[in-house]
Amino acid sequence: MTPGRVLEADATSGAMPEGEALDLAAYSRAARKFIGGEYRKLNAFVMAELRLNPRGRILEIGPGPGWIGIWLAKQLPGSEIVGFELSPDMIRIAEQNRADEGVENVRFVQGDAADLSRFEAASFDAVVSNGSLHHWLDPVVVFDEVARVLKPGGVVAINDNRRDMGFGARALVGVITAAMRFERDAAALRAGWRSSIAAAYTEAEVQKMLARSRLAGCAVRTGPLDVLIHSSRRR
């Protein structure tokens, strides 16, 4: 039986926990090392199946340390990528990563996913997000905002942990978190991932929220660890 959803301690703000509980630079390094493969998997999906406009404008919601946007920027040098992140401290980490990687066509700005009013309607060719959905205080509001800023024919890919993962997937999480034991702030990193899974949505919950939103036409697919909301495949 899938356990009930447990909100993270930061649920009133929608931001990732900061300060003494977690060194964000350590988190950035660990994210690249341990889940960088998942980042690249999502990038490969949006590049191959959603066929991103190589000169398009892409919004990433909740970029965290920025690796997805940075790697997309490298793959699509003619594009403009905007990372929209609630945490100013995380933006500083993302900007440092961007500078270290030597990419110019991605930038990071501060703001709440529930309010994309700084962006005009129909102003993005794509909206992507990874690991942020469970932080959103009202996902339906964010879905509606995403639909508003997408251009006609624009594409969306929103990926996050799933709370209803099976025994094998949970065992895999245990293996990965065990491998983190030599990382700085290992205990906080492991606890953070587990709390994110506990706060994540099930496939059925995602389907219900989508049905109430302007993204109702999107598809939902699940992997062992995650649930992905995405535009129907382009023909």
N, C-alpha and C positions, 0 to 999 in steps of 0.2 A: 504494500500500500504506500502510495506517495505521501510523504509528510506534508503538512500544511506549510504555507509560505511564511518565512520568518524575516521580517524587515531587518535590514542592517542598521547599525547604530546611527548612521548618518542619514536615516530616511527622511528627516525633516528638511534637509537641505538638498538631497539628491546628488551630493558630491561624494567623491571618494575620500575615505578617512585619511587624514594627514597628521602632521606633527610627530609626537614621540612614538606613536603606534607604528609608523611605517616611514622609512626613509625613501622618498620618491625616486631618488637617483638609483637606489638599490632595486626598487621595484622595476624601473625602466630596464635595467640590465637583465634582471631575472625574466621579465616579460619577453625580451628579445631572445634570450637563451632557451627558455622552456616552452613558450607558446608562439615563438616566431613562426613555426611551421603552420600553425593555425591562421596566423595573419596572412601568410603567403597563400594559403589555401583559399581564403576568402578573396584575396586579390585575383587569384587565377580564375575563380568563379565569375567575378564581375567582368574580368577582361574577356573570357572565352564565351560564357553563356549570355551575359547581358550586353556584351560588345560595346564597351564604353566609347563614346566619341573621343578620338585621340586629341582633339582640340577643344574639348568641352570644359564645362565648369562643374566641379564636384564639391559637394558639401559632405564632410565627415562629422558626425555628431558623437561627442565623447571620445576624442582621439587618444586621451591619456598621454602616454609618452610619444605618440605621433608616428609609430612605425608603419602603420598601414598607409597613411597619407604620404609619408616620405617615400615609401617603396612604390606607391602608385605614381608619384610625381616622377620618379626615375623611369618608370615604364611608359609614361605619357608626358614627355617633356614639353609638348605643346599645350598641355592642359593647365587649368588654374584650379588648385585645390585649397579649400578653406576648412580648417579644423575648428570646430565650435565646441569649446571646452569650458565647463563651469569653474574649474579650479585654476586660479592664477598661478599657483605654485607648479601645477602640472604643465601649464603652458610654458613656463620657463624651462622645464626639462625638455619638452618637445622642441622648443626653439633651439636649445643647445644641440639636440640630436640632429635637427635639420641642418644646422651650421656644420656639425661634424661630418655629415654625409654629403655636404656640398650641393644641396638642391635649393633652387631659387623659386620654383613655381608652386610652393606650398606655404601657407601662412596660418597662424593660429590666433584666434580671437576668443575673448571671454564672453560667456553668456549661457543662459538656461535653455535647454532643448525645448521647453514648453513655450518659449517665446522667441520665434524666429522673425519677429517683426522688423528687425534691421535689414532683412533681405526681402527684396521685392518678390511679388508673385511670379511664378514661371521664370525663375532666374537661374535654375540649376539643371544640368543635364542628368545628374545622378546624385543620389543621397545614399551614403553608406554609414554603417555603424557596427561596432563590434564590442561586446562586453559592457554595453551601457544601458540596455533596455531595463534591467532590473533596478537601476537607479532612478528611473523616471517616476515621478510621483503620480502622474496620470498618463499612461502610455497612449490612450486614445487621443488626448490633446496633442501629444507629439506627433502621432500618426497624421492627424489633420493638418498640422503645420507642415509636415513633410510633403503632403499632397499639395498644399498651397504653393510651396516654393519650387516644385518640380515643373519643368517645361512639359508641354504636351509630348507624349512619347518618351519622357524621361524615365529612368529606371531607379529602382531602390533595392538595397540589400541590407537588412538589419539582422545581425547575428548575436546570439548570447548563449550562455549556459542554459541547460534545461534541468529543472528540478526533478523531473520524472525519469532520469537516466537509470539504466538497469544495473544489475550487480556487476557485470563485467566492466562497465564504464566507471563505476565507483571504485573498482579495484585499480583501474588505470589511473584515476585521480590520486589514489593512495601511492602508487608507484612514482608518479611525477612529483608529488609533494615530498615524498621521502628523498628524492634526488635533490631537492632544494636545501637539504640540511646543512650544506657547506656554504650557502649563500649568506651574505650579510642580512640581518633581520629575518632569518629563515622562519622563525616561529610566526612572525607577523605576516609574512608572505603566505604561509600555509593556512593560517587562520583566515586571512582575507579571501582566499579562493574558496574555502569551505563556506564562509558566510555569504559569498556571492552566489554559490550554488543554492544555498538554503533560501535566498531571496529571489531566485530566478522563477520564471513561469514555466508551466507545463505546456505542451503543444495545445491541449484543449483550451487552456486559459488564453493563449495567444490567439487562437482562432476566434474565440468569443470577442476579444477586444478588437480585432481587425474587423469583424462583422459590424461593429458599431462605429467604424471610422470611415474616412474618405479613402483609405487604402484597402477597402474591402475586396477589390479585385486581385490583390496580391496572392501569391501562392505561399504555402508553408511546407517546409521539408525539415526532417530531423536527422541528425547524426547521432552517434553514440553519446556525445557530450553536449550537443548543442541543438538549438532550434533556429532556423533561418527563414526570415520573411523576405520574399523577393518578387520582383516583377516577373510576369510570365515571359518565357523565353521569346526573344525577338526572332522573327522569321526573315 
